[in-house]
Amino acid sequence: MIVQDLSFGGRYDGSPIVISDGTAPPPDAVNSYQPTGCPGGRAPHLWLEEHRSLYDALGADYALVRVDPNVRVSGIVEAAACRGVPFALIDLDTPDAGALYTRKLTLIRPDQHVAWRSDEEPAAPLDLMDLVRGARPIPTERLG
């Protein structure tokens, strides 16, 4: 069987619903994929306890992956609830998670692509929710 037009590293760099953190994505190559938590790309996969896939844990909702349980997330959780956004908080405490997700917080869209990441909550979490769901453009400097 021949498979054509297969792309492992599809990205949404420059999308109005993705907030760049200024880091450069890895090179895009048709026949290789380099996992990265860089906004715009597919969220890196890892296996959780009991051989459960992170992608299964993400489900069909927006998900906030947190690799440091001490980082405050109540503003983002409340903003999602206020806007009626289906949302899951996923705490990861494996060494692999910290290596793949190099920021403490990573917001992942329902299509499993990274929308935003940071080491702390943004000053305006409602604006973050509005931007990533395409409700309205928000100046990204307010979203850190």
N, CA, C and O atoms as a GROMACS GRO file, in nm:
protein
  576
    1MET      N    1   0.084  -0.117   0.000
    1MET     CA    2   0.000   0.000   0.000
    1MET      C    3   0.089   0.124   0.000
    1MET      O    4   0.187   0.130   0.074
    2ILE      N    5   0.056   0.221  -0.080
    2ILE     CA    6   0.130   0.346  -0.088
    2ILE      C    7   0.047   0.457  -0.026
    2ILE      O    8  -0.070   0.476  -0.059
    3VAL      N    9   0.109   0.529   0.066
    3VAL     CA   10   0.043   0.641   0.131
    3VAL      C   11   0.103   0.769   0.075
    3VAL      O   12   0.225   0.787   0.074
    4GLN      N   13   0.017   0.857   0.029
    4GLN     CA   14   0.063   0.983  -0.026
    4GLN      C   15   0.008   1.100   0.055
    4GLN      O   16  -0.091   1.087   0.127
    5ASP      N   17   0.074   1.213   0.042
    5ASP     CA   18   0.030   1.337   0.104
    5ASP      C   19   0.012   1.325   0.255
    5ASP      O   20  -0.086   1.375   0.310
    6LEU      N   21   0.106   1.260   0.319
    6LEU     CA   22   0.104   1.244   0.463
    6LEU      C   23   0.196   1.348   0.525
    6LEU      O   24   0.311   1.362   0.484
    7SER      N   25   0.146   1.421   0.622
    7SER     CA   26   0.227   1.523   0.688
    7SER      C   27   0.219   1.503   0.838
    7SER      O   28   0.110   1.503   0.895
    8PHE      N   29   0.334   1.486   0.902
    8PHE     CA   30   0.338   1.464   1.045
    8PHE      C   31   0.343   1.594   1.124
    8PHE      O   32   0.293   1.600   1.237
    9GLY      N   33   0.400   1.697   1.068
    9GLY     CA   34   0.427   1.818   1.144
    9GLY      C   35   0.340   1.936   1.108
    9GLY      O   36   0.386   2.050   1.118
   10GLY      N   37   0.215   1.914   1.065
   10GLY     CA   38   0.128   2.025   1.030
   10GLY      C   39   0.117   2.125   1.144
   10GLY      O   40   0.100   2.086   1.260
   11ARG      N   41   0.127   2.252   1.112
   11ARG     CA   42   0.127   2.356   1.214
   11ARG      C   43   0.031   2.468   1.176
   11ARG      O   44  -0.007   2.483   1.060
   12TYR      N   45  -0.008   2.545   1.276
   12TYR     CA   46  -0.096   2.660   1.256
   12TYR      C   47  -0.027   2.789   1.301
   12TYR      O   48  -0.089   2.874   1.365
   13ASP      N   49   0.100   2.802   1.267
   13ASP     CA   50   0.172   2.924   1.301
   13ASP      C   51   0.105   3.043   1.233
   13ASP      O   52   0.067   3.035   1.116
   14GLY      N   53   0.091   3.152   1.304
   14GLY     CA   54   0.030   3.272   1.249
   14GLY      C   55  -0.121   3.272   1.250
   14GLY      O   56  -0.183   3.368   1.205
   15SER      N   57  -0.183   3.166   1.301
   15SER     CA   58  -0.329   3.160   1.310
   15SER      C   59  -0.379   3.265   1.409
   15SER      O   60  -0.313   3.289   1.511
   16PRO      N   61  -0.492   3.328   1.382
   16PRO     CA   62  -0.545   3.427   1.477
   16PRO      C   63  -0.595   3.365   1.607
   16PRO      O   64  -0.627   3.439   1.700
   17ILE      N   65  -0.604   3.232   1.616
   17ILE     CA   66  -0.646   3.168   1.741
   17ILE      C   67  -0.532   3.091   1.808
   17ILE      O   68  -0.556   3.004   1.892
   18VAL      N   69  -0.409   3.124   1.769
   18VAL     CA   70  -0.290   3.068   1.832
   18VAL      C   71  -0.204   3.185   1.878
   18VAL      O   72  -0.183   3.281   1.803
   19ILE      N   73  -0.156   3.179   2.001
   19ILE     CA   74  -0.077   3.287   2.058
   19ILE      C   75   0.069   3.243   2.064
   19ILE      O   76   0.105   3.157   2.145
   20SER      N   77   0.150   3.301   1.980
   20SER     CA   78   0.292   3.269   1.979
   20SER      C   79   0.359   3.316   2.107
   20SER      O   80   0.324   3.421   2.161
   21ASP      N   81   0.455   3.239   2.154
   21ASP     CA   82   0.533   3.283   2.269
   21ASP      C   83   0.672   3.329   2.226
   21ASP      O   84   0.760   3.351   2.309
   22GLY      N   85   0.690   3.344   2.096
   22GLY     CA   86   0.815   3.395   2.043
   22GLY      C   87   0.920   3.290   2.011
   22GLY      O   88   1.024   3.323   1.955
   23THR      N   89   0.894   3.165   2.047
   23THR     CA   90   0.991   3.060   2.015
   23THR      C   91   0.969   3.011   1.872
   23THR      O   92   0.856   3.008   1.823
   24ALA      N   93   1.076   2.974   1.809
   24ALA     CA   94   1.067   2.923   1.671
   24ALA      C   95   1.025   2.777   1.674
   24ALA      O   96   1.077   2.699   1.753
   25PRO      N   97   0.931   2.740   1.586
   25PRO     CA   98   0.895   2.598   1.579
   25PRO      C   99   1.008   2.518   1.515
   25PRO      O  100   1.095   2.575   1.448
   26PRO      N  101   1.008   2.387   1.536
   26PRO     CA  102   1.111   2.305   1.472
   26PRO      C  103   1.090   2.305   1.321
   26PRO      O  104   0.981   2.336   1.273
   27PRO      N  105   1.194   2.269   1.245
   27PRO     CA  106   1.178   2.262   1.099
   27PRO      C  107   1.066   2.166   1.061
   27PRO      O  108   1.050   2.060   1.123
   28ASP      N  109   0.989   2.202   0.960
   28ASP     CA  110   0.879   2.118   0.913
   28ASP      C  111   0.931   2.028   0.803
   28ASP      O  112   0.975   2.076   0.698
   29ALA      N  113   0.925   1.898   0.826
   29ALA     CA  114   0.970   1.801   0.727
   29ALA      C  115   0.860   1.699   0.705
   29ALA      O  116   0.795   1.656   0.801
   30VAL      N  117   0.840   1.660   0.583
   30VAL     CA  118   0.733   1.566   0.548
   30VAL      C  119   0.753   1.430   0.613
   30VAL      O  120   0.655   1.366   0.652
   31ASN      N  121   0.876   1.385   0.626
   31ASN     CA  122   0.900   1.249   0.672
   31ASN      C  123   0.953   1.239   0.815
   31ASN      O  124   0.998   1.132   0.856
   32SER      N  125   0.948   1.348   0.890
   32SER     CA  126   0.989   1.339   1.030
   32SER      C  127   0.906   1.436   1.113
   32SER      O  128   0.855   1.536   1.064
   33TYR      N  129   0.895   1.402   1.240
   33TYR     CA  130   0.817   1.484   1.332
   33TYR      C  131   0.899   1.504   1.459
   33TYR      O  132   0.946   1.406   1.518
   34GLN      N  133   0.916   1.626   1.500
   34GLN     CA  134   0.985   1.657   1.624
   34GLN      C  135   0.882   1.710   1.722
   34GLN      O  136   0.830   1.820   1.702
   35PRO      N  137   0.852   1.635   1.828
   35PRO     CA  138   0.752   1.682   1.924
   35PRO      C  139   0.796   1.811   1.993
   35PRO      O  140   0.911   1.824   2.036
   36THR      N  141   0.705   1.904   2.003
   36THR     CA  142   0.732   2.031   2.071
   36THR      C  143   0.601   2.089   2.122
   36THR      O  144   0.495   2.070   2.062
   37GLY      N  145   0.609   2.159   2.233
   37GLY     CA  146   0.492   2.228   2.287
   37GLY      C  147   0.477   2.368   2.233
   37GLY      O  148   0.396   2.446   2.283
   38CYS      N  149   0.555   2.402   2.132
   38CYS     CA  150   0.550   2.535   2.072
   38CYS      C  151   0.409   2.562   2.017
   38CYS      O  152   0.356   2.478   1.944
   39PRO      N  153   0.349   2.676   2.051
   39PRO     CA  154   0.213   2.706   2.002
   39PRO      C  155   0.202   2.694   1.850
   39PRO      O  156   0.291   2.736   1.775
   40GLY      N  157   0.092   2.636   1.808
   40GLY     CA  158   0.064   2.617   1.666
   40GLY      C  159   0.078   2.474   1.621
   40GLY      O  160   0.020   2.435   1.520
   41GLY      N  161   0.155   2.394   1.693
   41GLY     CA  162   0.177   2.254   1.655
   41GLY      C  163   0.093   2.158   1.737
   41GLY      O  164   0.032   2.196   1.837
   42ARG      N  165   0.092   2.034   1.693
   42ARG     CA  166   0.020   1.931   1.768
   42ARG      C  167   0.087   1.911   1.903
   42ARG      O  168   0.209   1.909   1.914
   43ALA      N  169   0.005   1.897   2.005
   43ALA     CA  170   0.057   1.875   2.140
   43ALA      C  171   0.139   1.746   2.143
   43ALA      O  172   0.096   1.645   2.088
   44PRO      N  173   0.255   1.749   2.206
   44PRO     CA  174   0.336   1.628   2.214
   44PRO      C  175   0.264   1.518   2.292
   44PRO      O  176   0.200   1.543   2.394
   45HIS      N  177   0.276   1.398   2.242
   45HIS     CA  178   0.213   1.283   2.306
   45HIS      C  179   0.304   1.228   2.415
   45HIS      O  180   0.426   1.235   2.406
   46LEU      N  181   0.242   1.172   2.516
   46LEU     CA  182   0.314   1.089   2.611
   46LEU      C  183   0.218   0.993   2.676
   46LEU      O  184   0.096   1.014   2.677
   47TRP      N  185   0.274   0.886   2.729
   47TRP     CA  186   0.192   0.785   2.794
   47TRP      C  187   0.176   0.820   2.940
   47TRP      O  188   0.271   0.860   3.007
   48LEU      N  189   0.054   0.806   2.990
   48LEU     CA  190   0.022   0.832   3.129
   48LEU      C  191   0.018   0.700   3.204
   48LEU      O  192   0.048   0.594   3.147
   49GLU      N  193  -0.018   0.705   3.330
   49GLU     CA  194  -0.028   0.583   3.411
   49GLU      C  195  -0.124   0.483   3.346
   49GLU      O  196  -0.217   0.520   3.274
   50GLU      N  197  -0.099   0.358   3.374
   50GLU     CA  198  -0.182   0.248   3.324
   50GLU      C  199  -0.194   0.248   3.172
   50GLU      O  200  -0.299   0.212   3.118
   51HIS      N  201  -0.089   0.287   3.103
   51HIS     CA  202  -0.082   0.285   2.957
   51HIS      C  203  -0.192   0.367   2.890
   51HIS      O  204  -0.241   0.331   2.783
   52ARG      N  205  -0.230   0.474   2.953
   52ARG     CA  206  -0.332   0.565   2.898
   52ARG      C  207  -0.263   0.674   2.818
   52ARG      O  208  -0.162   0.729   2.861
   53SER      N  209  -0.316   0.706   2.702
   53SER     CA  210  -0.260   0.808   2.615
   53SER      C  211  -0.300   0.947   2.662
   53SER      O  212  -0.414   0.968   2.704
   54LEU      N  213  -0.208   1.041   2.656
   54LEU     CA  214  -0.243   1.180   2.686
   54LEU      C  215  -0.355   1.226   2.595
   54LEU      O  216  -0.444   1.300   2.638
   55TYR      N  217  -0.353   1.185   2.468
   55TYR     CA  218  -0.458   1.227   2.375
   55TYR      C  219  -0.595   1.180   2.422
   55TYR      O  220  -0.694   1.250   2.401
   56ASP      N  221  -0.603   1.063   2.484
   56ASP     CA  222  -0.731   1.017   2.540
   56ASP      C  223  -0.773   1.107   2.655
   56ASP      O  224  -0.892   1.138   2.670
   57ALA      N  225  -0.678   1.148   2.737
   57ALA     CA  226  -0.710   1.236   2.850
   57ALA      C  227  -0.755   1.374   2.801
   57ALA      O  228  -0.841   1.436   2.864
   58LEU      N  229  -0.697   1.421   2.691
   58LEU     CA  230  -0.737   1.552   2.637
   58LEU      C  231  -0.883   1.551   2.594
   58LEU      O  232  -0.954   1.650   2.614
   59GLY      N  233  -0.927   1.441   2.536
   59GLY     CA  234  -1.066   1.430   2.491
   59GLY      C  235  -1.098   1.531   2.383
   59GLY      O  236  -1.012   1.570   2.304
   60ALA      N  237  -1.224   1.574   2.378
   60ALA     CA  238  -1.272   1.664   2.273
   60ALA      C  239  -1.291   1.807   2.323
   60ALA      O  240  -1.354   1.889   2.256
   61ASP      N  241  -1.237   1.836   2.441
   61ASP     CA  242  -1.253   1.969   2.500
   61ASP      C  243  -1.122   2.048   2.488
   61ASP      O  244  -1.020   1.995   2.446
   62TYR      N  245  -1.128   2.176   2.524
   62TYR     CA  246  -1.006   2.250   2.547
   62TYR      C  247  -0.945   2.191   2.674
   62TYR      O  248  -1.017   2.152   2.766
   63ALA      N  249  -0.814   2.184   2.678
   63ALA     CA  250  -0.748   2.126   2.795
   63ALA      C  251  -0.629   2.213   2.834
   63ALA      O  252  -0.554   2.262   2.750
   64LEU      N  253  -0.613   2.230   2.963
   64LEU     CA  254  -0.498   2.299   3.016
   64LEU      C  255  -0.407   2.194   3.079
   64LEU      O  256  -0.443   2.131   3.178
   65VAL      N  257  -0.289   2.177   3.020
   65VAL     CA  258  -0.190   2.085   3.074
   65VAL      C  259  -0.101   2.164   3.168
   65VAL      O  260  -0.044   2.266   3.130
   66ARG      N  261  -0.091   2.115   3.291
   66ARG     CA  262  -0.010   2.182   3.393
   66ARG      C  263   0.097   2.084   3.440
   66ARG      O  264   0.064   1.974   3.486
   67VAL      N  265   0.223   2.123   3.430
   67VAL     CA  266   0.331   2.035   3.473
   67VAL      C  267   0.388   2.074   3.609
   67VAL      O  268   0.480   2.009   3.660
   68ASP      N  269   0.334   2.180   3.668
   68ASP     CA  270   0.372   2.222   3.803
   68ASP      C  271   0.244   2.248   3.881
   68ASP      O  272   0.175   2.347   3.856
   69PRO      N  273   0.209   2.160   3.976
   69PRO     CA  274   0.082   2.173   4.047
   69PRO      C  275   0.073   2.298   4.134
   69PRO      O  276  -0.035   2.331   4.184
   70ASN      N  277   0.184   2.368   4.153
   70ASN     CA  278   0.183   2.490   4.235
   70ASN      C  279   0.145   2.615   4.157
   70ASN      O  280   0.125   2.721   4.216
   71VAL      N  281   0.134   2.603   4.025
   71VAL     CA  282   0.100   2.719   3.943
   71VAL      C  283  -0.051   2.742   3.949
   71VAL      O  284  -0.130   2.650   3.931
   72ARG      N  285  -0.088   2.865   3.975
   72ARG     CA  286  -0.230   2.903   3.985
   72ARG      C  287  -0.296   2.891   3.849
   72ARG      O  288  -0.242   2.936   3.748
   73VAL      N  289  -0.415   2.831   3.846
   73VAL     CA  290  -0.492   2.818   3.721
   73VAL      C  291  -0.639   2.856   3.740
   73VAL      O  292  -0.718   2.842   3.647
   74SER      N  293  -0.676   2.903   3.857
   74SER     CA  294  -0.817   2.930   3.884
   74SER      C  295  -0.875   3.034   3.790
   74SER      O  296  -0.993   3.025   3.755
   75GLY      N  297  -0.798   3.132   3.748
   75GLY     CA  298  -0.847   3.233   3.654
   75GLY      C  299  -0.884   3.174   3.520
   75GLY      O  300  -0.988   3.208   3.463
   76ILE      N  301  -0.801   3.084   3.469
   76ILE     CA  302  -0.829   3.020   3.340
   76ILE      C  303  -0.949   2.927   3.353
   76ILE      O  304  -1.035   2.924   3.266
   77VAL      N  305  -0.954   2.851   3.462
   77VAL     CA  306  -1.067   2.759   3.484
   77VAL      C  307  -1.198   2.839   3.493
   77VAL      O  308  -1.298   2.800   3.433
   78GLU      N  309  -1.197   2.948   3.567
   78GLU     CA  310  -1.316   3.032   3.581
   78GLU      C  311  -1.354   3.098   3.448
   78GLU      O  312  -1.472   3.109   3.416
   79ALA      N  313  -1.255   3.140   3.371
   79ALA     CA  314  -1.282   3.203   3.241
   79ALA      C  315  -1.348   3.103   3.145
   79ALA      O  316  -1.442   3.139   3.074
   80ALA      N  317  -1.301   2.980   3.145
   80ALA     CA  318  -1.362   2.878   3.060
   80ALA      C  319  -1.507   2.854   3.101
   80ALA      O  320  -1.595   2.844   3.016
   81ALA      N  321  -1.530   2.844   3.230
   81ALA     CA  322  -1.668   2.823   3.279
   81ALA      C  323  -1.757   2.942   3.245
   81ALA      O  324  -1.871   2.923   3.203
   82CYS      N  325  -1.706   3.062   3.261
   82CYS     CA  326  -1.783   3.184   3.232
   82CYS      C  327  -1.824   3.190   3.085
   82CYS      O  328  -1.934   3.234   3.052
   83ARG      N  329  -1.736   3.146   2.997
   83ARG     CA  330  -1.763   3.149   2.853
   83ARG      C  331  -1.832   3.022   2.803
   83ARG      O  332  -1.863   3.012   2.684
   84GLY      N  333  -1.856   2.925   2.891
   84GLY     CA  334  -1.921   2.802   2.850
   84GLY      C  335  -1.833   2.714   2.763
   84GLY      O  336  -1.883   2.638   2.680
   85VAL      N  337  -1.703   2.723   2.782
   85VAL     CA  338  -1.607   2.646   2.702
   85VAL      C  339  -1.587   2.510   2.768
   85VAL      O  340  -1.547   2.504   2.885
   86PRO      N  341  -1.613   2.400   2.696
   86PRO     CA  342  -1.583   2.267   2.752
   86PRO      C  343  -1.433   2.260   2.783
   86PRO      O  344  -1.350   2.290   2.697
   87PHE      N  345  -1.399   2.222   2.906
   87PHE     CA  346  -1.263   2.242   2.953
   87PHE      C  347  -1.221   2.132   3.049
   87PHE      O  348  -1.301   2.084   3.129
   88ALA      N  349  -1.095   2.092   3.039
   88ALA     CA  350  -1.038   1.994   3.132
   88ALA      C  351  -0.903   2.046   3.181
   88ALA      O  352  -0.827   2.104   3.103
   89LEU      N  353  -0.874   2.025   3.307
   89LEU     CA  354  -0.742   2.053   3.363
   89LEU      C  355  -0.671   1.920   3.380
   89LEU      O  356  -0.723   1.828   3.444
   90ILE      N  357  -0.553   1.909   3.321
   90ILE     CA  358  -0.477   1.784   3.327
   90ILE      C  359  -0.342   1.813   3.393
   90ILE      O  360  -0.258   1.884   3.336
   91ASP      N  361  -0.323   1.758   3.510
   91ASP     CA  362  -0.196   1.773   3.580
   91ASP      C  363  -0.106   1.656   3.544
   91ASP      O  364  -0.144   1.540   3.557
   92LEU      N  365   0.014   1.688   3.497
   92LEU     CA  366   0.112   1.586   3.460
   92LEU      C  367   0.231   1.599   3.554
   92LEU      O  368   0.285   1.708   3.573
   93ASP      N  369   0.272   1.488   3.613
   93ASP     CA  370   0.383   1.495   3.708
   93ASP      C  371   0.496   1.399   3.672
   93ASP      O  372   0.569   1.353   3.760
   94THR      N  373   0.510   1.369   3.544
   94THR     CA  374   0.619   1.281   3.502
   94THR      C  375   0.737   1.364   3.450
   94THR      O  376   0.716   1.474   3.398
   95PRO      N  377   0.858   1.314   3.464
   95PRO     CA  378   0.973   1.387   3.409
   95PRO      C  379   0.961   1.410   3.258
   95PRO      O  380   1.006   1.512   3.208
   96ASP      N  381   0.902   1.314   3.187
   96ASP     CA  382   0.884   1.329   3.043
   96ASP      C  383   0.796   1.450   3.010
   96ASP      O  384   0.820   1.518   2.910
   97ALA      N  385   0.696   1.476   3.093
   97ALA     CA  386   0.605   1.588   3.067
   97ALA      C  387   0.681   1.720   3.072
   97ALA      O  388   0.661   1.806   2.986
   98GLY      N  389   0.766   1.738   3.170
   98GLY     CA  390   0.843   1.860   3.182
   98GLY      C  391   0.939   1.881   3.065
   98GLY      O  392   0.964   1.995   3.025
   99ALA      N  393   0.992   1.772   3.011
   99ALA     CA  394   1.082   1.782   2.897
   99ALA      C  395   1.009   1.818   2.768
   99ALA      O  396   1.060   1.894   2.686
  100LEU      N  397   0.888   1.764   2.750
  100LEU     CA  398   0.810   1.791   2.629
  100LEU      C  399   0.736   1.924   2.637
  100LEU      O  400   0.733   2.001   2.540
  101TYR      N  401   0.678   1.951   2.752
  101TYR     CA  402   0.603   2.075   2.773
  101TYR      C  403   0.692   2.168   2.854
  101TYR      O  404   0.689   2.165   2.977
  102THR      N  405   0.769   2.248   2.788
  102THR     CA  406   0.873   2.327   2.854
  102THR      C  407   0.820   2.448   2.928
  102THR      O  408   0.898   2.523   2.987
  103ARG      N  409   0.691   2.469   2.927
  103ARG     CA  410   0.628   2.574   3.008
  103ARG      C  411   0.538   2.505   3.110
  103ARG      O  412   0.499   2.390   3.091
  104LYS      N  413   0.506   2.574   3.215
  104LYS     CA  414   0.427   2.514   3.323
  104LYS      C  415   0.281   2.498   3.284
  104LYS      O  416   0.213   2.409   3.336
  105LEU      N  417   0.231   2.583   3.194
  105LEU     CA  418   0.092   2.576   3.149
  105LEU      C  419   0.087   2.572   2.997
  105LEU      O  420   0.154   2.651   2.930
  106THR      N  421   0.008   2.482   2.943
  106THR     CA  422  -0.010   2.472   2.798
  106THR      C  423  -0.158   2.450   2.770
  106THR      O  424  -0.216   2.352   2.815
  107LEU      N  425  -0.218   2.542   2.695
  107LEU     CA  426  -0.359   2.532   2.659
  107LEU      C  427  -0.370   2.464   2.524
  107LEU      O  428  -0.312   2.510   2.425
  108ILE      N  429  -0.445   2.355   2.520
  108ILE     CA  430  -0.457   2.274   2.400
  108ILE      C  431  -0.600   2.278   2.349
  108ILE      O  432  -0.695   2.261   2.425
  109ARG      N  433  -0.613   2.300   2.218
  109ARG     CA  434  -0.744   2.308   2.154
  109ARG      C  435  -0.804   2.168   2.137
  109ARG      O  436  -0.733   2.068   2.154
  110PRO      N  437  -0.932   2.160   2.105
  110PRO     CA  438  -0.995   2.029   2.084
  110PRO      C  439  -0.932   1.948   1.969
  110PRO      O  440  -0.946   1.826   1.966
  111ASP      N  441  -0.864   2.014   1.876
  111ASP     CA  442  -0.796   1.941   1.768
  111ASP      C  443  -0.655   1.898   1.807
  111ASP      O  444  -0.577   1.855   1.722
  112GLN      N  445  -0.623   1.909   1.934
  112GLN     CA  446  -0.496   1.867   1.994
  112GLN      C  447  -0.378   1.953   1.951
  112GLN      O  448  -0.263   1.908   1.956
  113HIS      N  449  -0.403   2.075   1.910
  113HIS     CA  450  -0.296   2.169   1.877
  113HIS      C  451  -0.281   2.270   1.992
  113HIS      O  452  -0.379   2.309   2.055
  114VAL      N  453  -0.158   2.310   2.017
  114VAL     CA  454  -0.128   2.403   2.124
  114VAL      C  455  -0.173   2.543   2.083
  114VAL      O  456  -0.134   2.594   1.977
  115ALA      N  457  -0.255   2.605   2.167
  115ALA     CA  458  -0.305   2.739   2.140
  115ALA      C  459  -0.224   2.846   2.214
  115ALA      O  460  -0.210   2.958   2.165
  116TRP      N  461  -0.171   2.810   2.332
  116TRP     CA  462  -0.103   2.908   2.416
  116TRP      C  463  -0.022   2.832   2.519
  116TRP      O  464  -0.057   2.721   2.557
  117ARG      N  465   0.087   2.894   2.565
  117ARG     CA  466   0.162   2.837   2.677
  117ARG      C  467   0.237   2.948   2.751
  117ARG      O  468   0.272   3.051   2.694
  118SER      N  469   0.259   2.923   2.880
  118SER     CA  470   0.328   3.021   2.962
  118SER      C  471   0.365   2.954   3.094
  118SER      O  472   0.322   2.842   3.122
  119ASP      N  473   0.444   3.023   3.173
  119ASP     CA  474   0.476   2.972   3.306
  119ASP      C  475   0.380   3.024   3.412
  119ASP      O  476   0.388   2.986   3.529
  120GLU      N  477   0.288   3.112   3.372
  120GLU     CA  478   0.188   3.164   3.466
  120GLU      C  479   0.062   3.203   3.391
  120GLU      O  480   0.062   3.219   3.269
  121GLU      N  481  -0.046   3.219   3.468
  121GLU     CA  482  -0.172   3.262   3.408
  121GLU      C  483  -0.158   3.400   3.345
  121GLU      O  484  -0.079   3.482   3.392
  122PRO      N  485  -0.233   3.427   3.239
  122PRO     CA  486  -0.231   3.562   3.184
  122PRO      C  487  -0.306   3.658   3.276
  122PRO      O  488  -0.387   3.616   3.358
  123ALA      N  489  -0.277   3.786   3.261
  123ALA     CA  490  -0.347   3.887   3.342
  123ALA      C  491  -0.496   3.893   3.308
  123ALA      O  492  -0.577   3.931   3.392
  124ALA      N  493  -0.531   3.855   3.186
  124ALA     CA  494  -0.670   3.861   3.140
  124ALA      C  495  -0.714   3.724   3.086
  124ALA      O  496  -0.717   3.705   2.964
  125PRO      N  497  -0.747   3.630   3.174
  125PRO     CA  498  -0.784   3.496   3.128
  125PRO      C  499  -0.911   3.492   3.041
  125PRO      O  500  -0.922   3.405   2.954
  126LEU      N  501  -1.006   3.584   3.063
  126LEU     CA  502  -1.124   3.588   2.976
  126LEU      C  503  -1.083   3.622   2.832
  126LEU      O  504  -1.138   3.567   2.737
  127ASP      N  505  -0.987   3.713   2.818
  127ASP     CA  506  -0.938   3.747   2.685
  127ASP      C  507  -0.871   3.626   2.619
  127ASP      O  508  -0.887   3.604   2.499
  128LEU      N  509  -0.797   3.549   2.697
  128LEU     CA  510  -0.735   3.427   2.644
  128LEU      C  511  -0.841   3.333   2.590
  128LEU      O  512  -0.829   3.284   2.477
  129MET      N  513  -0.945   3.308   2.668
  129MET     CA  514  -1.052   3.218   2.623
  129MET      C  515  -1.121   3.272   2.498
  129MET      O  516  -1.153   3.196   2.406
  130ASP      N  517  -1.145   3.401   2.493
  130ASP     CA  518  -1.209   3.460   2.376
  130ASP      C  519  -1.123   3.445   2.251
  130ASP      O  520  -1.173   3.415   2.143
  131LEU      N  521  -0.992   3.467   2.267
  131LEU     CA  522  -0.905   3.458   2.150
  131LEU      C  523  -0.894   3.314   2.098
  131LEU      O  524  -0.910   3.291   1.978
  132VAL      N  525  -0.868   3.218   2.186
  132VAL     CA  526  -0.845   3.081   2.138
  132VAL      C  527  -0.971   3.015   2.083
  132VAL      O  528  -0.962   2.919   2.007
  133ARG      N  529  -1.086   3.065   2.119
  133ARG     CA  530  -1.209   3.009   2.062
  133ARG      C  531  -1.260   3.092   1.944
  133ARG      O  532  -1.365   3.062   1.888
  134GLY      N  533  -1.184   3.197   1.907
  134GLY     CA  534  -1.217   3.276   1.789
  134GLY      C  535  -1.330   3.372   1.807
  134GLY      O  536  -1.392   3.414   1.709
  135ALA      N  537  -1.360   3.410   1.932
  135ALA     CA  538  -1.471   3.501   1.958
  135ALA      C  539  -1.440   3.644   1.920
  135ALA      O  540  -1.527   3.718   1.874
  136ARG      N  541  -1.315   3.685   1.939
  136ARG     CA  542  -1.275   3.820   1.902
  136ARG      C  543  -1.124   3.832   1.911
  136ARG      O  544  -1.060   3.762   1.990
  137PRO      N  545  -1.066   3.919   1.831
  137PRO     CA  546  -0.921   3.939   1.841
  137PRO      C  547  -0.886   4.019   1.966
  137PRO      O  548  -0.953   4.116   2.000
  138ILE      N  549  -0.782   3.977   2.031
  138ILE     CA  550  -0.734   4.041   2.152
  138ILE      C  551  -0.586   4.071   2.131
  138ILE      O  552  -0.515   3.987   2.075
  139PRO      N  553  -0.537   4.186   2.173
  139PRO     CA  554  -0.393   4.211   2.162
  139PRO      C  555  -0.315   4.105   2.241
  139PRO      O  556  -0.335   4.090   2.361
  140THR      N  557  -0.228   4.032   2.175
  140THR     CA  558  -0.160   3.919   2.238
  140THR      C  559  -0.064   3.960   2.347
  140THR      O  560  -0.027   3.876   2.429
  141GLU      N  561  -0.020   4.085   2.352
  141GLU     CA  562   0.071   4.125   2.459
  141GLU      C  563   0.004   4.116   2.595
  141GLU      O  564   0.072   4.110   2.697
  142ARG      N  565  -0.129   4.115   2.600
  142ARG     CA  566  -0.202   4.101   2.726
  142ARG      C  567  -0.212   3.956   2.772
  142ARG      O  568  -0.258   3.929   2.882
  143LEU      N  569  -0.169   3.864   2.688
  143LEU     CA  570  -0.189   3.723   2.717
  143LEU      C  571  -0.060   3.650   2.751
  143LEU      O  572  -0.063   3.530   2.781
  144GLY      N  573   0.052   3.719   2.747
  144GLY     CA  574   0.181   3.665   2.787
  144GLY      C  575   0.215   3.537   2.728
  144GLY      O  576   0.322   3.483   2.756
   0.00000   0.00000   0.00000
